[in-house]
């Protein structure tokens, strides 16, 4: 059984920060750029995806305005730990969100193939809320903050790229600061 919970404990905080860093590290090294939307931002709220009480991933949600002026509940990003992928947990989490969301559900884009399929199957509206033109500048700025002195090419796409461990470390620092800024918003919020 899949459930969504608001992070409330120190362990939850650590879990969300670690998964956000994992997501950035995986995406950067697979695609050569930062993800269109990180898991943890100041305008989203993280929800832990649990299966039978055990964490399997994180979903970031936000509220927004639909074209008709009504409010909608938006899923920004869904990240599952690698060992839980391909089991239908992302679909189940989106369904859980859609059932309990306070407003009409909506998936922000751009979507990967899996999320596009889920949106189509569940007939959930989607859209593109991210400026991909500025993503290159953000990626460059982030990479410039990563101080990697490792000279070996292990886990590097290009010689000048930071290694995966250094990317993960820098992302963890960034998301720790972001989470701490979100802490007041998270307290007292219940999952949809």
Order of alpha helices (4+ residues) and beta strands (2+ residues): beta-alpha-beta-beta-beta-alpha-beta-alpha-beta-alpha-alpha
